Amino acid sequence: MLGYSGYTEHSDYYIAPHDTWESAFEFLKQLAYESGDDEFCIGEMQDDLQDNGMFIKNVKWYRWNEDKGEWEHER
């Protein structure tokens, strides 16, 4: 595993890998807030040696719950 990464709802790219889930989660919350998005995903960044690319596994989506004032795991 290369770290934790993800993207916000309307982003065109993944964030650079973070060493911890908590660090990536906090960064994505701030990025979503600043871009006006109310959803983001986070997962484990993996290196796919066969395809010479990267992918994310164990992806979890979070959505802002306006009523509760917090991010909730969605799907």
N, C-alpha and C positions, 0 to 999 in steps of 0.2 A: 504494500500500500504506500502511495506517495504522500498521503495526507488527506485532508477533507476539503471539498470544494462544493460549489453549487452556483446557482444563478437566480436572479429575480425574475418575476413574471414576464417582463417585457425586455429583458436583457438579451443581447446577441452573443454573449460570451460567458464562460465560467470564470469565477474568481481564481486567482492564483492559490495553489494548495496551502492550507494552514496545517500546522503541526497537530493541533487539537480540534476536536469537534466544537468545543465551547468557543474557541477563537473564531472559527469559520461562522458559527451561528451568530455571534455578536456582530461580526462584520456584515453578514447578509441582512440582519435586522436593520442596521444603519443604512446600508445601501438601498434596501427596499423603501425605507422611510424617505430618504433623500430623493429617490426617483419617483415617488408617488405610487409605488406598487404595493399591493396588499397580499402578495403571495411570493414565496421563494421555495427552492428545494435545496437540500444539502445531502451529501453522500460521501462515500469513500472513493478517492481518486485512485484508479488502477492503471498500470501500464500494460497495454496489450502488445506483447512482443511479436506476435504473428502478423498483426496488421500495422505495426509501427505507429500506433496511435494511443490515445488514452480514453478512458471511459469512467463513468461513475457507477458504483453498485451500492446496494442498500440505500436507495434514494428515499428520502422522506420529504413530503411537502408540508409547508406551514402557511396558514392564512391568518391575517389580522382579524380578531374578533372585536368589533367596535363596542359591543355591549359589555364585554369583560375587560377591554383595554389590554389585551395580551395576545401573543401569538399562539395558535393552537395547531397541533398535528392534524393534518387534513386527510391524507390518503396514503 
